[in-house]
Amino acid sequence: MNGSDILALVLLGVVVFFFGLIFYFVPIGLWITALFSGVRVRISTLIGMRLRKVPPGQIVRPLISATKAEIDLEIGQMEAHFLAGGNVGRVIDALISADRAAIELPWQRATAIDLAGRDVLQAVQMSVNPKVIDTPRVAAVAKDGIQVVAVARVTVRANIDRLVGGAGEETVIARVGEGTVSGIGSAESHKWVLENPEAISKRVLERGLDQGTAFEILSIDIADVDIGEMWVQNSRQIKPMPTKRSLRHKLSNDVQWLWPKNKKCALEWWKQKLKFHLRFQKRCDRAISA
């Protein structure tokens, strides 16, 4: 290999490197796609994006979608949102969805929601299609001493105006649970709660539990209501009524303590005490079923 061949190879490498560098800084294919889509983007703008370390595809392609949806946007504000850490594609999809659903969503509000860490596209979809939230099982005691366990089903819709700074789903669930406990606790008897679960949900809904949250509560329904334990109250404390199994366990422990001392006395004592507790339990069962 003579000197001319080496020089030709060097020149070829320089040319390939030069054209590769040009095609990296000047995305010709993306520029042609934008041109045929009706979006006028200067090549110098695409080169400037490369120099600012902004992927041109993540700006130009959402701009094409917005232009086709007849939403006027500028490349500068889209690039600024990307540099601020936002998701330009998701914001554009949210703007298009809001425009089709006749929801007012300006660019500034959409970018603020996105930068706040919330999914703006999901918020728009939840505004169109409300979400149903099932609360955990909530136990409360009515005034007659019977425990009632209820499960509430909350239908919410995203409030776009309060998405920035508004409380989330956890606050809504906690407030609904608090309202349910308050409604059951103010009931005169557990029978009233079982017969009128819609009255409990109406009381909870009237409390305005969606204030300060990012949601608007559309309805609250008691999905399930059941009887829990029976509670008896004395002058000092409220404690659960013992069951047959717990009584037998406690009595067997007492018998084990008395057995080494006097077997006959222990057996007789155990029989009498168990008989008394079982009679008392039957009276409680009849009182509950009455």
Sequence and secondary structure as in RCSB ss.txt:
>XXXX:A:sequence
MNGSDILALVLLGVVVFFFGLIFYFVPIGLWITALFSGVRVRISTLIGMRLRKVPPGQIVRPLISATKAEIDLEI
GQMEAHFLAGGNVGRVIDALISADRAAIELPWQRATAIDLAGRDVLQAVQMSVNPKVIDTPRVAAVAKDGIQVVA
VARVTVRANIDRLVGGAGEETVIARVGEGTVSGIGSAESHKWVLENPEAISKRVLERGLDQGTAFEILSIDIADV
DIGEMWVQNSRQIKPMPTKRSLRHKLSNDVQWLWPKNKKCALEWWKQKLKFHLRFQKRCDRAISA
>XXXX:A:secstr
  HHHHHHHHHHHHHHHHHHHHHHHS HHHHHHHHHTT    HHHHHHHHHTT  THHHHHHHHHHHHTT    H
HHHHHHHHTT  HHHHHHHHHHHHHTT    HHHHHHHHHTT  HHHHHHHHHS EEEE   EEEE TTSEEEEE
EEEEEEEE GGGTTT B HHHHHHHHHHHHHHHHHTSS HHHHHH HHHHHHHHHTT TTTTBSEEEEEEEEEEE
EEEEEEEE SS EEE   HHHHHHHHHHHHHHHTTT HHHHHHHHHHHHHHHHHHHHHHHHHHH 
